[in-house]
């Protein structure tokens, strides 16, 4: 009679199968709920990005409060709940240091001053951060009832400094006309006593006036643009004693251009920089020489019949080189293009 012993490993496959199913179920639950949490985090992040970009723009010409309110409104419109924005650090206005990659929040409450009078340094960034509660469906069986994905967004505009140069007009006054006014070229005496008045016009020794800076002043549109806005690039401005061609097509534009400058509500535009040159040739048969620059302020303008005009100027200063010309005023601080940094 034979006796068969029972295999001690009998049924172990079933146990391993059950364990594997349990582990796979746990992994599946974690993957499903983690995916839901990731999707919610991405949605919140997109909403905060839109809110930060919208808010930071309000710092340019608006107030810190404007930036805060705009960021809050856009975040709410993009699905961020009021509860998710209820804490004081959910929306912050402050500064972004691009070199250090750090955000420094302004203290609460949010300042209401415009950027020009804000605390130093001036605000240039908006930060939003929040956490969203996401219920765990499958993970609850393993004791994880909530997922808490967080999101953060920072948008900023770099602070820029723009110089305000006194730009050169493509118009010149003959040195001989200044000599006839002053008697000589030693201007120190009258500079010490203030601006010196002169009158020029299309019947004066400076009647040719127009100079061909950049080689494209024969175009009426180019000439008008250069007269209204000036030529500000130092590399485009002739050095002393450089020969320059007189402008062609003098005609009527100069009268209307001076009229536009004189009647512009921005009276600072009446301060102009002309070139001081040798006598204009008869027509365009020769070049003129740059003797330097003369800073003037238009104090009066008389328009007569046809293309006739007379302009009253105060001569403020004389410069031998453009590098000596002072700016119109202190540098202007402003903002560059907005961008997301976090």
DRENDO-1510 file (C-alpha; in Angstrom, 1 decimal, always signed):
<recs>
REC; n; res; u; v; w
REC; 1; UNK; +0.0; +0.0; +0.0 .
REC; 2; UNK; +1.4; +3.3; -1.0 .
REC; 3; UNK; +0.8; +6.6; +0.7 .
REC; 4; UNK; +0.9; +10.0; -1.3 .
REC; 5; UNK; +2.1; +12.9; +0.7 .
REC; 6; UNK; +0.2; +16.2; +0.2 .
REC; 7; UNK; +2.2; +18.9; -1.6 .
REC; 8; UNK; +3.0; +21.7; +0.9 .
REC; 9; UNK; +3.0; +24.3; -1.9 .
REC; 10; UNK; -0.6; +23.5; -2.9 .
REC; 11; UNK; -2.7; +26.7; -3.2 .
REC; 12; UNK; +0.2; +29.1; -3.1 .
REC; 13; UNK; -0.5; +30.2; -6.7 .
REC; 14; UNK; -4.0; +31.4; -5.6 .
REC; 15; UNK; -2.5; +33.4; -2.8 .
REC; 16; UNK; +0.0; +35.0; -5.1 .
REC; 17; UNK; -2.7; +35.7; -7.7 .
REC; 18; UNK; -4.8; +37.5; -5.0 .
REC; 19; UNK; -1.8; +39.5; -3.8 .
REC; 20; UNK; -0.9; +40.6; -7.3 .
REC; 21; UNK; -4.5; +41.6; -8.1 .
REC; 22; UNK; -4.5; +43.7; -4.9 .
REC; 23; UNK; -1.3; +45.4; -5.7 .
REC; 24; UNK; -2.4; +46.1; -9.3 .
REC; 25; UNK; -5.7; +47.5; -8.0 .
REC; 26; UNK; -3.8; +49.8; -5.6 .
REC; 27; UNK; -1.5; +51.0; -8.3 .
REC; 28; UNK; -4.5; +51.5; -10.7 .
REC; 29; UNK; -6.3; +53.5; -8.0 .
REC; 30; UNK; -3.2; +55.6; -7.4 .
REC; 31; UNK; -2.6; +56.2; -11.1 .
REC; 32; UNK; -6.3; +57.2; -11.7 .
REC; 33; UNK; -6.5; +59.6; -8.8 .
REC; 34; UNK; -3.0; +61.0; -9.4 .
REC; 35; UNK; -4.0; +61.7; -13.0 .
REC; 36; UNK; -7.1; +63.5; -11.8 .
REC; 37; UNK; -5.0; +65.5; -9.4 .
REC; 38; UNK; -2.5; +66.3; -12.2 .
REC; 39; UNK; -5.2; +67.5; -14.5 .
REC; 40; UNK; -6.7; +69.7; -11.8 .
REC; 41; UNK; -3.2; +71.2; -11.1 .
REC; 42; UNK; -2.7; +71.9; -14.8 .
REC; 43; UNK; -6.1; +73.6; -15.1 .
REC; 44; UNK; -5.4; +75.8; -12.1 .
REC; 45; UNK; -1.9; +76.6; -13.3 .
REC; 46; UNK; -3.3; +77.8; -16.7 .
REC; 47; UNK; -5.9; +79.9; -14.9 .
REC; 48; UNK; -3.2; +81.5; -12.7 .
REC; 49; UNK; -1.0; +82.2; -15.7 .
REC; 50; UNK; -3.8; +84.1; -17.4 .
REC; 51; UNK; -4.6; +86.0; -14.2 .
REC; 52; UNK; -1.0; +86.9; -13.6 .
REC; 53; UNK; -0.5; +88.2; -17.1 .
REC; 54; UNK; -3.6; +90.2; -17.0 .
REC; 55; UNK; -2.8; +91.7; -13.6 .
REC; 56; UNK; +0.7; +92.7; -14.3 .
REC; 57; UNK; -0.3; +94.8; -17.3 .
REC; 58; UNK; -2.3; +97.1; -14.9 .
REC; 59; UNK; +0.9; +98.2; -13.2 .
REC; 60; UNK; +1.8; +100.2; -16.3 .
REC; 61; UNK; -0.2; +103.3; -15.8 .
REC; 62; UNK; -2.5; +101.8; -13.1 .
REC; 63; UNK; -2.1; +101.0; -9.5 .
REC; 64; UNK; -1.2; +98.0; -7.4 .
REC; 65; UNK; -4.8; +97.7; -6.4 .
REC; 66; UNK; -5.8; +97.7; -10.1 .
REC; 67; UNK; -3.4; +94.9; -10.7 .
REC; 68; UNK; -4.7; +92.9; -7.8 .
REC; 69; UNK; -8.3; +93.3; -8.8 .
REC; 70; UNK; -7.7; +92.4; -12.4 .
REC; 71; UNK; -5.8; +89.2; -11.4 .
REC; 72; UNK; -8.6; +88.2; -9.1 .
REC; 73; UNK; -11.3; +88.8; -11.7 .
REC; 74; UNK; -9.4; +86.8; -14.4 .
REC; 75; UNK; -8.7; +84.0; -12.0 .
REC; 76; UNK; -12.3; +83.7; -11.0 .
REC; 77; UNK; -13.5; +83.8; -14.7 .
REC; 78; UNK; -11.1; +80.9; -15.4 .
REC; 79; UNK; -12.5; +78.6; -12.8 .
REC; 80; UNK; -10.5; +79.4; -9.7 .
REC; 81; UNK; -12.9; +79.5; -6.7 .
REC; 82; UNK; -13.2; +82.3; -4.2 .
REC; 83; UNK; -12.1; +79.9; -1.5 .
REC; 84; UNK; -8.9; +79.2; -3.4 .
REC; 85; UNK; -8.2; +82.9; -3.4 .
REC; 86; UNK; -9.3; +83.9; +0.1 .
REC; 87; UNK; -5.9; +84.0; +1.8 .
REC; 88; UNK; -3.7; +87.1; +1.7 .
REC; 89; UNK; -0.8; +85.3; +0.0 .
REC; 90; UNK; -3.0; +83.9; -2.9 .
REC; 91; UNK; -2.5; +87.1; -4.9 .
REC; 92; UNK; +0.6; +89.2; -4.3 .
REC; 93; UNK; +2.0; +92.3; -5.9 .
REC; 94; UNK; +5.7; +92.9; -5.7 .
REC; 95; UNK; +9.0; +92.8; -7.5 .
REC; 96; UNK; +10.7; +90.1; -9.6 .
REC; 97; UNK; +14.5; +90.0; -9.6 .
REC; 98; UNK; +15.4; +88.3; -12.9 .
REC; 99; UNK; +19.0; +87.8; -12.0 .
REC; 100; UNK; +18.2; +86.0; -8.7 .
REC; 101; UNK; +15.0; +84.5; -9.9 .
REC; 102; UNK; +13.1; +85.6; -6.8 .
REC; 103; UNK; +9.8; +87.3; -6.1 .
REC; 104; UNK; +9.6; +89.8; -3.2 .
REC; 105; UNK; +6.0; +90.6; -2.2 .
REC; 106; UNK; +4.8; +94.0; -1.1 .
REC; 107; UNK; +3.5; +94.0; +2.5 .
REC; 108; UNK; -0.3; +94.0; +2.9 .
REC; 109; UNK; -2.5; +96.0; +2.4 .
REC; 110; UNK; -1.8; +96.5; -1.2 .
REC; 111; UNK; -0.5; +100.0; -1.9 .
REC; 112; UNK; -2.9; +102.1; -3.9 .
REC; 113; UNK; -0.4; +104.6; -5.3 .
REC; 114; UNK; +0.5; +104.6; -9.0 .
REC; 115; UNK; +3.8; +103.0; -10.0 .
REC; 116; UNK; +5.6; +106.3; -10.1 .
REC; 117; UNK; +5.0; +106.8; -6.4 .
REC; 118; UNK; +5.1; +103.2; -5.2 .
REC; 119; UNK; +7.5; +101.9; -2.7 .
REC; 120; UNK; +11.0; +101.5; -4.0 .
REC; 121; UNK; +11.7; +99.4; -6.0 .
REC; 122; UNK; +8.6; +99.9; -8.0 .
REC; 123; UNK; +6.2; +97.0; -8.4 .
REC; 124; UNK; +6.8; +95.0; -11.6 .
REC; 125; UNK; +5.3; +91.5; -10.9 .
REC; 126; UNK; +2.2; +89.7; -9.9 .
REC; 127; UNK; +2.3; +86.3; -8.1 .
REC; 128; UNK; -0.6; +83.9; -7.7 .
REC; 129; UNK; -0.5; +80.6; -5.8 .
REC; 130; UNK; -3.2; +78.3; -4.4 .
REC; 131; UNK; -4.0; +74.7; -3.5 .
REC; 132; UNK; -7.0; +72.8; -4.8 .
REC; 133; UNK; -8.8; +70.1; -2.9 .
REC; 134; UNK; -9.5; +67.1; -5.1 .
REC; 135; UNK; -11.4; +64.2; -3.6 .
REC; 136; UNK; -9.7; +60.8; -3.8 .
REC; 137; UNK; -12.1; +58.2; -5.3 .
REC; 138; UNK; -10.0; +55.0; -5.2 .
REC; 139; UNK; -7.3; +56.2; -2.9 .
REC; 140; UNK; -9.9; +56.7; -0.1 .
REC; 141; UNK; -9.8; +52.9; +0.3 .
REC; 142; UNK; -6.2; +53.3; +1.3 .
REC; 143; UNK; -6.7; +56.2; +3.7 .
REC; 144; UNK; -6.0; +59.0; +1.2 .
REC; 145; UNK; -9.2; +61.0; +1.1 .
REC; 146; UNK; -7.9; +64.2; -0.5 .
REC; 147; UNK; -5.3; +65.1; -3.1 .
REC; 148; UNK; -3.9; +68.6; -2.7 .
REC; 149; UNK; -2.3; +69.8; -6.0 .
REC; 150; UNK; -0.8; +73.2; -5.8 .
REC; 151; UNK; +0.0; +75.8; -8.5 .
REC; 152; UNK; +2.0; +79.0; -8.7 .
REC; 153; UNK; +2.4; +81.6; -11.4 .
REC; 154; UNK; +4.5; +84.7; -11.6 .
REC; 155; UNK; +4.3; +87.3; -14.4 .
REC; 156; UNK; +6.5; +90.3; -14.6 .
REC; 157; UNK; +7.5; +93.3; -16.7 .
REC; 158; UNK; +11.1; +94.3; -16.7 .
REC; 159; UNK; +11.7; +97.8; -15.5 .
REC; 160; UNK; +13.4; +99.8; -18.3 .
REC; 161; UNK; +15.2; +103.1; -18.3 .
REC; 162; UNK; +14.9; +105.3; -21.4 .
REC; 163; UNK; +17.0; +108.3; -22.0 .
REC; 164; UNK; +15.4; +111.5; -23.3 .
REC; 165; UNK; +17.9; +112.9; -25.8 .
REC; 166; UNK; +17.5; +116.2; -27.5 .
REC; 167; UNK; +17.3; +114.9; -31.0 .
REC; 168; UNK; +18.6; +116.7; -34.1 .
REC; 169; UNK; +16.2; +118.2; -36.6 .
REC; 170; UNK; +17.3; +118.1; -40.3 .
REC; 171; UNK; +17.3; +121.9; -40.3 .
REC; 172; UNK; +20.3; +124.2; -40.1 .
REC; 173; UNK; +21.0; +127.8; -39.3 .
REC; 174; UNK; +23.9; +129.5; -41.1 .
REC; 175; UNK; +26.7; +130.5; -38.7 .
REC; 176; UNK; +26.8; +133.8; -40.6 .
REC; 177; UNK; +23.2; +134.6; -39.5 .
REC; 178; UNK; +24.2; +134.0; -35.9 .
REC; 179; UNK; +27.2; +136.2; -36.4 .
REC; 180; UNK; +25.0; +139.0; -37.7 .
REC; 181; UNK; +22.8; +138.6; -34.6 .
REC; 182; UNK; +25.6; +138.3; -32.0 .
REC; 183; UNK; +28.3; +140.3; -33.7 .
REC; 184; UNK; +30.9; +137.5; -33.1 .
REC; 185; UNK; +31.0; +133.8; -32.2 .
REC; 186; UNK; +31.9; +134.3; -28.5 .
REC; 187; UNK; +28.6; +133.5; -26.9 .
REC; 188; UNK; +29.8; +133.3; -23.3 .
REC; 189; UNK; +28.7; +136.7; -22.4 .
REC; 190; UNK; +25.1; +136.3; -23.4 .
REC; 191; UNK; +24.9; +132.7; -22.2 .
REC; 192; UNK; +25.6; +134.0; -18.7 .
REC; 193; UNK; +22.7; +136.4; -18.9 .
REC; 194; UNK; +20.2; +133.9; -20.4 .
REC; 195; UNK; +18.7; +132.8; -23.7 .
REC; 196; UNK; +19.3; +135.2; -26.6 .
REC; 197; UNK; +16.3; +135.9; -29.0 .
REC; 198; UNK; +16.8; +135.7; -32.8 .
REC; 199; UNK; +14.3; +135.7; -35.7 .
REC; 200; UNK; +14.7; +133.5; -38.8 .
REC; 201; UNK; +12.4; +132.9; -41.7 .
REC; 202; UNK; +12.3; +132.0; -45.4 .
REC; 203; UNK; +13.6; +135.5; -46.2 .
REC; 204; UNK; +16.4; +135.4; -43.7 .
REC; 205; UNK; +20.0; +134.2; -44.3 .
REC; 206; UNK; +18.8; +130.7; -43.2 .
REC; 207; UNK; +16.2; +130.5; -45.9 .
REC; 208; UNK; +17.5; +127.2; -47.3 .
REC; 209; UNK; +17.4; +125.5; -43.9 .
REC; 210; UNK; +16.8; +121.9; -44.9 .
REC; 211; UNK; +19.7; +119.5; -44.7 .
REC; 212; UNK; +19.8; +116.0; -46.1 .
REC; 213; UNK; +20.6; +113.9; -43.0 .
REC; 214; UNK; +20.7; +110.2; -43.8 .
REC; 215; UNK; +20.5; +110.8; -47.5 .
REC; 216; UNK; +16.7; +110.4; -47.7 .
REC; 217; UNK; +15.3; +113.9; -46.8 .
REC; 218; UNK; +14.2; +114.5; -50.4 .
REC; 219; UNK; +11.1; +112.5; -49.4 .
REC; 220; UNK; +8.4; +114.8; -47.9 .
REC; 221; UNK; +7.3; +112.1; -45.5 .
REC; 222; UNK; +10.8; +111.3; -44.4 .
REC; 223; UNK; +11.6; +114.9; -43.8 .
REC; 224; UNK; +8.3; +115.5; -41.9 .
REC; 225; UNK; +8.9; +112.5; -39.7 .
REC; 226; UNK; +12.5; +113.6; -39.0 .
REC; 227; UNK; +11.4; +117.1; -38.2 .
REC; 228; UNK; +8.7; +116.0; -35.8 .
REC; 229; UNK; +10.6; +113.3; -34.1 .
REC; 230; UNK; +14.2; +114.2; -34.6 .
REC; 231; UNK; +17.2; +112.0; -35.3 .
REC; 232; UNK; +18.3; +110.5; -32.0 .
REC; 233; UNK; +20.9; +107.9; -33.0 .
REC; 234; UNK; +24.3; +109.5; -32.4 .
REC; 235; UNK; +25.8; +107.4; -35.1 .
REC; 236; UNK; +23.5; +109.1; -37.7 .
REC; 237; UNK; +24.5; +112.6; -36.6 .
REC; 238; UNK; +27.4; +114.2; -38.5 .
REC; 239; UNK; +30.6; +115.0; -36.6 .
REC; 240; UNK; +31.9; +118.6; -36.6 .
REC; 241; UNK; +33.4; +119.8; -40.0 .
REC; 242; UNK; +31.6; +117.1; -41.9 .
REC; 243; UNK; +30.3; +118.0; -45.3 .
REC; 244; UNK; +26.6; +117.6; -45.8 .
REC; 245; UNK; +24.3; +118.0; -48.7 .
REC; 246; UNK; +21.5; +120.6; -48.5 .
REC; 247; UNK; +18.0; +119.1; -48.7 .
REC; 248; UNK; +16.0; +119.2; -51.9 .
REC; 249; UNK; +12.3; +119.9; -52.3 .
REC; 250; UNK; +12.3; +122.6; -49.7 .
REC; 251; UNK; +8.9; +124.0; -50.7 .
REC; 252; UNK; +5.9; +124.0; -48.5 .
REC; 253; UNK; +6.3; +121.2; -45.9 .
REC; 254; UNK; +8.6; +123.3; -43.6 .
REC; 255; UNK; +5.9; +125.9; -43.0 .
REC; 256; UNK; +3.3; +123.3; -42.0 .
REC; 257; UNK; +5.8; +121.4; -39.9 .
REC; 258; UNK; +6.8; +124.4; -37.8 .
REC; 259; UNK; +3.1; +125.2; -37.4 .
REC; 260; UNK; +2.5; +121.6; -36.1 .
REC; 261; UNK; +5.4; +121.9; -33.6 .
REC; 262; UNK; +4.4; +125.3; -32.4 .
REC; 263; UNK; +0.7; +124.4; -31.8 .
REC; 264; UNK; +1.3; +121.0; -30.3 .
REC; 265; UNK; -0.1; +120.8; -26.8 .
REC; 266; UNK; +3.2; +119.3; -25.7 .
REC; 267; UNK; +5.2; +122.6; -25.5 .
REC; 268; UNK; +8.4; +120.7; -24.8 .
REC; 269; UNK; +8.5; +120.0; -28.5 .
REC; 270; UNK; +9.3; +123.6; -29.1 .
REC; 271; UNK; +12.8; +123.0; -27.8 .
REC; 272; UNK; +14.8; +121.9; -30.8 .
REC; 273; UNK; +18.4; +121.2; -31.9 .
REC; 274; UNK; +19.5; +122.5; -35.2 .
REC; 275; UNK; +22.8; +122.2; -37.0 .
REC; 276; UNK; +25.0; +125.3; -37.3 .
REC; 277; UNK; +26.5; +125.3; -40.8 .
REC; 278; UNK; +28.4; +127.3; -43.4 .
REC; 279; UNK; +26.5; +129.3; -45.9 .
REC; 280; UNK; +24.1; +127.4; -48.1 .
REC; 281; UNK; +25.2; +127.3; -51.8 .
REC; 282; UNK; +23.1; +128.7; -54.6 .
REC; 283; UNK; +20.6; +125.9; -55.1 .
REC; 284; UNK; +22.1; +122.4; -54.5 .
REC; 285; UNK; +25.4; +123.0; -56.3 .
REC; 286; UNK; +27.6; +122.3; -53.3 .
REC; 287; UNK; +27.9; +120.9; -49.8 .
REC; 288; UNK; +27.7; +122.7; -46.5 .
REC; 289; UNK; +30.0; +122.1; -43.5 .
REC; 290; UNK; +28.8; +121.3; -40.0 .
REC; 291; UNK; +30.1; +123.9; -37.5 .
REC; 292; UNK; +28.3; +122.4; -34.5 .
REC; 293; UNK; +24.9; +122.6; -33.0 .
REC; 294; UNK; +22.5; +125.2; -31.7 .
REC; 295; UNK; +19.8; +124.5; -29.1 .
REC; 296; UNK; +16.8; +126.8; -29.5 .
REC; 297; UNK; +13.3; +127.2; -28.2 .
REC; 298; UNK; +10.5; +128.4; -30.5 .
REC; 299; UNK; +8.7; +131.4; -28.9 .
REC; 300; UNK; +6.7; +132.6; -31.8 .
REC; 301; UNK; +5.6; +131.7; -35.3 .
REC; 302; UNK; +4.1; +134.0; -38.0 .
REC; 303; UNK; +2.6; +132.4; -41.1 .
REC; 304; UNK; +2.2; +134.7; -44.1 .
REC; 305; UNK; +0.8; +134.2; -47.6 .
REC; 306; UNK; +2.1; +131.4; -49.7 .
REC; 307; UNK; +5.0; +129.6; -48.1 .
REC; 308; UNK; +6.3; +132.6; -46.2 .
REC; 309; UNK; +6.9; +132.2; -42.5 .
REC; 310; UNK; +8.9; +133.9; -39.7 .
REC; 311; UNK; +10.0; +132.1; -36.5 .
REC; 312; UNK; +11.1; +133.7; -33.2 .
REC; 313; UNK; +13.7; +131.6; -31.3 .
REC; 314; UNK; +15.5; +131.8; -28.1 .
REC; 315; UNK; +19.0; +130.5; -28.5 .
REC; 316; UNK; +19.7; +128.5; -25.4 .
REC; 317; UNK; +23.2; +127.1; -26.1 .
REC; 318; UNK; +25.8; +126.4; -28.7 .
REC; 319; UNK; +27.6; +123.0; -28.9 .
REC; 320; UNK; +30.7; +122.0; -30.9 .
REC; 321; UNK; +29.8; +118.3; -30.7 .
REC; 322; UNK; +26.6; +116.3; -30.3 .
REC; 323; UNK; +28.1; +114.4; -27.3 .
REC; 324; UNK; +28.0; +117.7; -25.4 .
REC; 325; UNK; +24.2; +118.2; -25.9 .
REC; 326; UNK; +22.3; +117.6; -22.6 .
REC; 327; UNK; +19.2; +115.5; -22.6 .
REC; 328; UNK; +15.7; +116.9; -22.6 .
REC; 329; UNK; +15.2; +115.7; -19.0 .
REC; 330; UNK; +16.0; +112.9; -16.6 .
REC; 331; UNK; +15.7; +109.3; -17.9 .
REC; 332; UNK; +12.2; +107.9; -18.0 .
REC; 333; UNK; +11.4; +104.7; -16.1 .
REC; 334; UNK; +8.9; +102.4; -17.6 .
REC; 335; UNK; +8.1; +98.7; -18.3 .
REC; 336; UNK; +9.2; +96.2; -20.9 .
REC; 337; UNK; +7.0; +93.5; -22.4 .
REC; 338; UNK; +5.2; +91.2; -19.9 .
REC; 339; UNK; +6.3; +87.6; -19.5 .
REC; 340; UNK; +5.7; +84.5; -17.4 .
REC; 341; UNK; +8.7; +83.4; -15.3 .
REC; 342; UNK; +7.1; +80.7; -13.2 .
</recs>
